[in-house]
Amino acid sequence: MNKIFGFFLIAVFISACGYKPSVRYAREALGERIHVEVSISRKDPKNSVVIKDAVNEAVITRLGGKLSSKELADTHLNISIGSTTFSAILYDVDGYVVSYKALVSLKTKYTTKDGKSESFSTTGEYDFPIEANSIISDSKRFEAIKLASLDALNEFISKIAIKGMK
């Protein structure tokens, strides 16, 4: 009985299911070394800096890639901000806003070393609470924009992974 179970266990390990995480497909499509360029918005340059930090963080943590100079990069990402908006989503019993939704729209164009180029528009969102009868502080605003940008970048990574599977 133990021999049969051992044989079955070995057969399962050898055959495996062939599962690959979607990030692997995205990394295969984009390469390991990535150069990131974020177009600075004239309307709100502070948001551009926050989004640049979010993109750099996503390349390192979500893709497992390395930031690189333009000359050495496998892929060049050019990201521009479509829009950033805040809308009230929850009110207390007195009618004061107690929660907002941040929406960030990003336009991302990637160009690989071999000249392949494609553009995507993605949208990310993030819900966050505030104190009743108060305004959104700069720190809350920047954090919301960063997290909504990461959500939009996750959508971009998913789209790239789907392209990589084909």
C-alpha positions as CSV (number, residue, x, y, z in Angstrom):
1,M,0.0,0.0,0.0
2,N,2.8,2.4,0.9
3,K,4.5,1.7,-2.5
4,I,1.4,2.6,-4.4
5,F,0.9,5.8,-2.4
6,G,4.6,6.7,-2.9
7,F,4.3,6.0,-6.7
8,F,1.2,8.1,-6.8
9,L,2.8,11.0,-5.0
10,I,5.9,10.9,-7.3
11,A,3.6,10.9,-10.3
12,V,1.8,14.0,-9.1
13,F,5.0,15.9,-8.5
14,I,6.4,14.9,-11.9
15,S,3.3,15.8,-13.9
16,A,2.4,19.0,-12.0
17,C,-0.4,21.2,-13.3
18,G,1.7,23.7,-15.4
19,Y,0.5,26.7,-13.4
20,K,2.4,29.9,-13.9
21,P,1.5,33.2,-12.1
22,S,0.4,36.0,-14.4
23,V,3.4,38.1,-13.3
24,R,5.6,35.6,-15.0
25,Y,3.9,36.2,-18.3
26,A,4.1,40.0,-17.8
27,R,7.8,39.8,-17.0
28,E,8.4,37.6,-20.1
29,A,6.7,40.3,-22.2
30,L,8.4,43.3,-20.6
31,G,11.8,41.8,-19.7
32,E,13.7,42.2,-16.4
33,R,15.2,45.7,-16.9
34,I,12.6,48.4,-17.2
35,H,13.0,52.2,-17.7
36,V,10.1,54.3,-16.4
37,E,9.3,57.8,-17.5
38,V,6.3,59.6,-16.1
39,S,5.1,62.7,-18.0
40,I,4.8,65.6,-15.5
41,S,1.3,67.2,-15.5
42,R,1.3,70.9,-15.7
43,K,-1.9,71.1,-13.8
44,D,-0.7,69.1,-10.8
45,P,3.0,68.3,-10.8
46,K,2.9,66.9,-7.2
47,N,0.6,64.0,-8.4
48,S,3.1,63.2,-11.1
49,V,5.9,62.6,-8.5
50,V,3.6,60.5,-6.4
51,I,2.6,58.4,-9.4
52,K,6.3,58.0,-10.5
53,D,7.1,56.6,-7.0
54,A,4.1,54.2,-7.3
55,V,5.2,53.0,-10.7
56,N,8.8,52.4,-9.5
57,E,7.4,50.5,-6.6
58,A,5.2,48.4,-8.8
59,V,8.1,47.5,-11.2
60,I,10.2,46.3,-8.3
61,T,7.6,44.6,-6.1
62,R,4.9,43.4,-8.4
63,L,6.9,42.5,-11.5
64,G,10.1,41.6,-9.8
65,G,11.9,43.8,-12.3
66,K,14.8,46.2,-12.0
67,L,14.8,49.9,-12.8
68,S,17.3,50.7,-15.5
69,S,18.6,53.5,-17.6
70,K,17.0,54.0,-21.0
71,E,20.0,52.6,-22.9
72,L,20.2,49.3,-20.9
73,A,16.4,48.7,-20.5
74,D,14.6,45.8,-22.1
75,T,11.4,47.9,-22.0
76,H,10.6,51.6,-21.8
77,L,7.4,52.6,-20.0
78,N,6.0,56.1,-20.7
79,I,3.2,56.9,-18.4
80,S,1.0,60.0,-18.4
81,I,-1.8,61.0,-16.1
82,G,-5.2,61.1,-17.7
83,S,-7.0,62.4,-14.7
84,T,-7.3,62.3,-10.9
85,T,-10.6,62.9,-9.3
86,F,-12.1,62.6,-5.9
87,S,-15.8,61.9,-5.3
88,A,-17.8,61.6,-2.1
89,I,-19.1,58.1,-1.5
90,L,-20.4,58.0,2.1
91,Y,-22.1,60.6,4.3
92,D,-22.8,60.5,8.1
93,V,-26.3,61.1,9.6
94,D,-25.7,64.9,9.6
95,G,-24.9,64.9,5.9
96,Y,-21.2,65.4,6.2
97,V,-18.9,63.5,3.9
98,V,-17.0,60.8,5.7
99,S,-15.5,58.8,2.8
100,Y,-14.1,59.5,-0.6
101,K,-13.1,57.6,-3.7
102,A,-10.0,58.5,-5.5
103,L,-10.0,57.7,-9.3
104,V,-6.7,57.8,-11.3
105,S,-6.6,57.3,-15.0
106,L,-3.3,56.5,-16.5
107,K,-2.2,56.2,-20.1
108,T,0.7,53.8,-20.4
109,K,2.8,53.2,-23.5
110,Y,5.4,50.5,-23.5
111,T,8.1,50.0,-26.1
112,T,10.3,46.9,-26.1
113,K,14.0,46.7,-27.1
114,D,13.0,45.1,-30.5
115,G,10.6,48.0,-31.3
116,K,7.3,46.5,-30.3
117,S,5.0,49.2,-29.0
118,E,1.6,49.3,-27.5
119,S,-0.6,51.7,-25.4
120,F,-3.1,51.0,-22.7
121,S,-5.5,53.2,-20.7
122,T,-6.2,52.0,-17.2
123,T,-8.1,53.3,-14.2
124,G,-7.5,52.6,-10.6
125,E,-9.5,53.5,-7.5
126,Y,-9.1,53.7,-3.8
127,D,-11.7,54.4,-1.1
128,F,-10.6,56.2,2.1
129,P,-12.3,57.7,5.1
130,I,-11.9,61.2,6.5
131,E,-13.0,62.9,9.7
132,A,-16.6,64.2,9.4
133,N,-16.8,67.9,8.4
134,S,-13.2,68.1,7.4
135,I,-11.3,68.5,4.2
136,I,-8.9,65.9,2.6
137,S,-5.4,66.5,4.0
138,D,-2.5,66.5,1.6
139,S,-1.1,63.3,3.1
140,K,-4.4,61.4,2.7
141,R,-4.7,62.8,-0.9
142,F,-1.2,61.7,-1.9
143,E,-1.7,58.3,-0.3
144,A,-5.0,57.8,-2.1
145,I,-3.5,58.8,-5.4
146,K,-0.5,56.5,-4.9
147,L,-2.8,53.5,-4.0
148,A,-5.2,54.3,-6.9
149,S,-2.2,54.5,-9.2
150,L,-1.0,51.1,-8.0
151,D,-4.5,49.7,-8.8
152,A,-4.3,51.1,-12.3
153,L,-0.8,49.6,-12.7
154,N,-2.1,46.2,-11.6
155,E,-4.6,46.5,-14.4
156,F,-1.8,47.3,-16.8
157,I,0.2,44.3,-15.6
158,S,-2.8,42.1,-16.1
159,K,-3.3,43.3,-19.6
160,I,0.4,42.7,-20.4
161,A,0.2,39.2,-18.8
162,I,-2.8,38.3,-21.1
163,K,-0.8,39.5,-24.1
164,G,2.2,37.4,-22.9
165,M,0.1,34.3,-22.7
166,K,-0.8,34.4,-26.4
